[in-house]
Amino acid sequence: MSRIEAIVSDFGGVLTTPLMHAFAALQDAQQIPLEQFGAGMARAAELHGGVNPLFELEKGTLSERDFVLQLNAGLSDVVGRPIDLDGFGNDFFAALHPNEELFAYMRALHGRGYRMAMLTNNVREWEPLWRAMLPIDEIFELVVDSAFVGMRKPDPAIYRLLLDRLGLPAATTLFVDDLQVNCEAARELGMHAVQFETTEQTIAGVEALLDGNVPSGAAR
């Protein structure tokens, strides 16, 4: 097996509490059942040629303001009453909290000599919000944010961009993400991957792949 040189982490749902908790808080505040929220997103896509507004938001081709307007229209159609999600981003992050334990583990990996990178599907306007949650730049040398590169996971192109910027072959990287489809895309390119379910399980999974592995940057 190739020596693992870099650990690549997702942000939301890995270094934070589950994203569904934040969506649930929004749904509770607006009194919108989960199934209606999903149907509202689908309706918003129908109203705009079948293009998922969340995917476009994460690729930076749709502003947060326009995303909210599209989602408002879709939800209003489904729920049967006016919906106003103004302040969506702030409300979302108010219900999202950092995973301090896993971040501490990532810091320890950095201390062991591994190169650290982040690959996140995110929103351009939310960058100040999520970066304020954790000292990202203290341990991550590279952040590839979908909203600034115009593509999102699981598009293979965003993984290739990450590898190009790291200057490493896929087999020397280990990727952590909470979504199976994103992990599968990484594995198809030759990266190692651990799907996040719990912090304890993720640490154990990463350590199993690193067992006996010494990165070239580690102190001797």
N, C-alpha and C positions, 0 to 999 in steps of 0.2 A: 504494500500500500504506500502511496506517495505520502511524504511527510506533510502534515497539515501546518500551514504557515499563518493562515488568517481565519478569524471567526467573524462571520457576517450575521448581524441581527436585524430582525424587523423591529419596528418601534411599537405601534399600537397593538395591544393584545399580547405582547411579549414583555416589553419593558414597562407596560402599564397594566392596570386591571382590564378585564375583558371589555372589548368594545361594545358588546351586546348590553352590558350593564349601563353604559352611557346612553345607548339608544333607548333602553327601557325607561330610563329617567325622563328622556324627552317625551316618550309616548305617554308616560303617566302624567306629566305636566300638561300635555295637550288632550289627555283623555282619549287617546287613539290606541285601540288594540293592536297588538303586534301584526296580526294578519292584514289589518287595514293599512298599516304603515307600509308593509311590503307591496300591497296592491296599489297604494298611492304612488310608490316609486315606479312601479310598472306602468301605471297610467301616465305619469309624467313622461316616460319614455315613448309611449304611444303618441302623445301629443307632439312629439318632436322627432318623428320619422323613425321610431324604434331605437333611438340612441339613448343608452342609459346615462342620465345626467350625473350620477355619482362617478361613473368611470371617466366622463369628460372633466369633471371637477378635479379628479385625481391626476389627470394628465395635463392640467393647467390650461385646457382649451375652453373652459367655462369658468367664469368668476363665481365666487361664493354667492354674490348678490343674485346673479342669474340662476344659479342652482336653487337657491331658496325660493325664488319666484316660480320656477318650474315645479318644484316639489309642493309648494303651496297649492298650485293649480291642480296637480294630480291628486293630492290628499283631499282637497275640497270636493272634487268630483266623487271620490270614493266614499268619503264620510258623510257628504250631504250637507255640510255647513262650512262657512269660511274658516280656513286655517291660516294662521300667520306665524311662521317660524323665524321671524326677525330675531337676530341674535343667536342663531343656530350654533355657530362655532363656540361662542362663549358658554352657552348652556351645555353643550356637549362636553367641553373640557372641565366644567365645574363638577361633572359626574365621573371624571376619569382621574385615576390616581396612579402615581409611579409604583412600579414593582421594585422596591428598594433592595430586596434580597437578591433578585436576579441581577440587578445593576451592580451590586457589590461583587457578585461572582464574575461578571464581565470585567470589572476593574481588576480582580485578581488574575484573570486570564491575561490581561494586558501586562500586569506585573510579571507574569511568567514568560513573557517574551513574544506572545502572539500579537500579530497585527490585527487591529480591530476596525471593522467597517459596518456601516448601516445601510440597509436597502429597504426603503419604506414607500408604500403607497400613501401619499399624504396630500395636503391642500396648501397651495401657495400662501393664502391669507392666514393660515393657521401656524405657520412656521414660528412666529414669536411665542405662541401659546405652548406648543409641544417642547420647544427648546428650553423654555423656562421651567419645565417639570424636572429635568435632570441635567447634570453637567456633562452634556454629550461630548463636547470638544475636548474634555480632559482625557478621554480614553479612545474615542473614535477618530482615526486619522482621515476617514473618508465617509461622507454621507451622500448617497445617491437617492434623491427625493423625486418621485414620479412627476410631481407638479412642475419641476424645473427642467426635466429632461424630455417631457412629452410622451412618455410611455410608462406602462405600469405592469407590475407582476400580474399574471404569470407570463407575459410576453417574453420569449427568450432573449429578445434584443436588450432588455434592461439588465439582464444578468450578464450578457456579454459586455455591455458598457461598464458594469461594475468590475468585471475581471480585467478589462483593458485598463481601467484607471488604477487598479491595484498592481497591474503588471504581473499577474500570477496566473498559472493554469488552473482550470477548474478543480482538478484533483487535489489541489493543495488548500482548498477552502472548505469551511464548514458553515452551513447556513442554518439559522434558527428562525422559524416562522410559525404562526399559529394556524395557518390554513394549509390543508393537505395539498391542494392544487398548486400552491406556491412551492411547497417542498418537492413535489413531484417534478415540477418544471426545472428546479435546480438540479435534481438527480439526473434528469435526462441530459443535462449538459455536462455531467460528470462531477458535479459538486457533491460533497457529503451533506446530509440534511437531517435535522432533528425537528420534528413537529412539536411545538409547545402545547402541552395540556395542563401541566402544573409546574411550578418552579422546581420542586424536588425531582420530578420525572425528567425535566429538561436538563438539569445539571447532571443527573446520572447518565442520560443519553449522550451528552457532550463528552463527559469523562470517559465513557466506554469507547468512544471513537478516538479519544486522545491518549488512551492507555499506551504507555511506552513511547509516546510521541514527544520529541523535543524539537521545538521550532528553532530555526537557524538563528533567530534574534535573541534567544534566551541566554542569560548570563551563564557562563561555564565556571 
